[in-house]
Amino acid sequence: MKTRITEMFGIEHPIIQGGMHYVGFAEMAAAVSNAGGLGIITGLTLGTPEKLADEIAKCKDMTDKPFGVNLTFLPTVNAPDYPGLVKAIIDGGVKVVETAGNNPQQVLPFFKDAGVKVIHKCTSVRHSLKAQSIGCDAVSVDGFECGGHPGEDDIPNMILLPRAADELEIPFVASGGMADGRSLVASLAMGAEGMNMGTRFIATKEAPVHENVKKAIVAASELDTRLVMRPLRNTERVMTNDAVEELLQIEKEKGADLKFEDIIEQVAGVYPRIMTEGDMDAGAWSCGMVAGLIDDIPTCKELIDRIMAEADEIISQRLARFQGA
Ligand SMILES: Cc1cc2nc3c(=O)[nH]c(=O)nc-3n(C[C@H](O)[C@H](O)[C@H](O)COP(=O)(O)O)c2cc1C
């Protein structure tokens, strides 16, 4: 399948694996890229320019295909060495960067000069237009369904994607709630040039996370996510568990007075315990409503091949039937 996104990134299928904290290591990115999608290493998980450079080198040993690096700008207690991370990406010869969180304007000139394509993750049409105006090459439009940070507007993809299509000139991928061939065809129908998946890629054989995480996603239904940190305007969609229910109780009790320190135990530094050690009640971890559509743990190649075959079947059979073809 050829779209503006496959052409821009030099990939076979219009499917991207979004950056994911403590999931987007070289093993994950290489598996997705080897399967014809675009795998993405999560820059901040590595943390330092040296470690990121090592991970990029490792990924290059595992695949000859293009892969990207995610650079997330979020409110953190100790700001990472962003200039150093940018340099590691450019020196490592990476050709695609997924930016997220704040406006990436400050880093754009460095990537432009180095010929690196930038896809910025946005949760609204106005942020997408801003990304376009500052020179981003593409955007990833994340609807309210998405795992991670859906923003504060709460617009689901059924509305957000066509709205983005009406306004944007640069290509965009649909993100949030994507799982299968139906998601891909629906995204294309609504004006996207491909799709980005997070949660779905965690439940794959190659995802370098504890088996408990994969099993939790398979076991979960679409009713099992919660929105946390809403009062801090830093909303995150997470899988429910004991720590999350405790967190929500604290939010309820503190009301408008809630401070980050009140919930630090449930959110800070919990990812290694969950993703690496498989302690599923250690704290809040991002997960999309799409967990309700996930009931197996295939390889990335099986998953992507299946999505493409299903998309093909829907376009050439199911949709064609409605035209009386
Ligand atoms: C466990 C997990 C961690 C994530 N970490 C990040 C991150 O560090 N930076 C980022 O830009 N997006 C992050 N995301 C968001 C994903 O890249 C992607 O946009 C989102 O998962 C799409 O929604 P879906 O889960 O419904 O597919 C994360 C998502 C998950 C599930």
The ligand as an SDF file (V2000), in Angstrom:
LIG
                    3D

 31 33  0  0  0  0  0  0  0  0999 V2000
    2.7340    2.1060   27.8250 C   0  0  0  0  0  0  0  0  0  0  0  0
    2.6800    3.3260   26.9490 C   0  0  0  0  0  0  0  0  0  0  0  0
    3.6910    4.2760   27.0600 C   0  0  0  0  0  0  0  0  0  0  0  0
    3.6780    5.4060   26.2410 C   0  0  0  0  0  0  0  0  0  0  0  0
    4.7210    6.2970   26.3360 N   0  0  0  0  0  0  0  0  0  0  0  0
    4.7690    7.3640   25.4800 C   0  0  0  0  0  0  0  0  0  0  0  0
    5.8840    8.2430   25.4970 C   0  0  0  0  0  0  0  0  0  0  0  0
    6.8120    8.1020   26.2900 O   0  0  0  0  0  0  0  0  0  0  0  0
    5.8770    9.2730   24.6150 N   0  0  0  0  0  0  0  0  0  0  0  0
    4.8510    9.4580   23.7180 C   0  0  0  0  0  0  0  0  0  0  0  0
    4.9230   10.3910   22.9130 O   0  0  0  0  0  0  0  0  0  0  0  0
    3.7810    8.6340   23.6860 N   0  0  0  0  0  0  0  0  0  0  0  0
    3.7250    7.5880   24.5380 C   0  0  0  0  0  0  0  0  0  0  0  0
    2.6540    6.7270   24.4790 N   0  0  0  0  0  0  0  0  0  0  0  0
    1.5770    6.9520   23.4710 C   0  0  0  0  0  0  0  0  0  0  0  0
    1.7880    6.0980   22.2130 C   0  0  0  0  0  0  0  0  0  0  0  0
    2.9230    6.4710   21.4970 O   0  0  0  0  0  0  0  0  0  0  0  0
    0.5920    6.2230   21.2550 C   0  0  0  0  0  0  0  0  0  0  0  0
    0.4230    7.5640   20.8430 O   0  0  0  0  0  0  0  0  0  0  0  0
   -0.7010    5.7180   21.8930 C   0  0  0  0  0  0  0  0  0  0  0  0
   -0.4540    4.5330   22.6040 O   0  0  0  0  0  0  0  0  0  0  0  0
   -1.7720    5.4840   20.8340 C   0  0  0  0  0  0  0  0  0  0  0  0
   -2.9240    4.9780   21.4140 O   0  0  0  0  0  0  0  0  0  0  0  0
   -3.2780    3.3880   21.5130 P   0  0  0  0  0  0  0  0  0  0  0  0
   -2.5790    2.9150   22.7220 O   0  0  0  0  0  0  0  0  0  0  0  0
   -4.7470    3.3800   21.6100 O   0  0  0  0  0  0  0  0  0  0  0  0
   -2.7410    2.7430   20.2610 O   0  0  0  0  0  0  0  0  0  0  0  0
    2.6230    5.6070   25.3130 C   0  0  0  0  0  0  0  0  0  0  0  0
    1.5950    4.6550   25.2310 C   0  0  0  0  0  0  0  0  0  0  0  0
    1.6130    3.5300   26.0140 C   0  0  0  0  0  0  0  0  0  0  0  0
    0.4950    2.5350   25.8900 C   0  0  0  0  0  0  0  0  0  0  0  0
  1  2  1  0
  2  3  1  0
  2 30  2  0
  3  4  2  0
  4  5  1  0
  4 28  1  0
  5  6  2  0
  6  7  1  0
  6 13  1  0
  7  8  2  0
  7  9  1  0
  9 10  1  0
 10 11  2  0
 10 12  1  0
 12 13  2  0
 13 14  1  0
 14 15  1  0
 14 28  1  0
 15 16  1  0
 16 17  1  0
 16 18  1  0
 18 19  1  0
 18 20  1  0
 20 21  1  0
 20 22  1  0
 22 23  1  0
 23 24  1  0
 24 25  2  0
 24 26  1  0
 24 27  1  0
 28 29  2  0
 29 30  1  0
 30 31  1  0
M  END
$$$$
